[in-house]
Amino acid sequence: MKTNNLEKQVHYYSLFVFYHQLLTTKQQQYFKNYFNDNLSLQEIASLQKVSRNAIYDSLQKVLLLLNQYENKLQLYQKYQARAVIYEQYQATHDFIKQLQAIDKI
């Protein structure tokens, strides 16, 4: 989970938005501490009064679960596909408005 992976972080955060309710409260908290609050594993471990390794293992499990949920339910993938269709619609709609404006001239 190194920070070279801004895209990876965005991806997991997006999956978290869709599937966070399927995670336990602790898993949600660890994820938020790590990704939202940008706390280190050691800082989270100190806050939660558990070992650093327990936090690491839990976060790895969360990422695995998020991937599994997405593979089965594909909510994020469907959301992205709808976003593309909506953008195409907006572009077409804007184009049509421009043509109508020209016709009125």
Secondary structure, 3 states (H helix, E strand, C coil): CCCCCHHHHHHHHHHHHHHHHHCCHHHHHHHHHHHHCCCCHHHHHHHHCCCHHHHHHHHHHHHHHHHHHHHHHCHHHHHHHHHHHHHHHHHHHHHHHHHHHHHHC
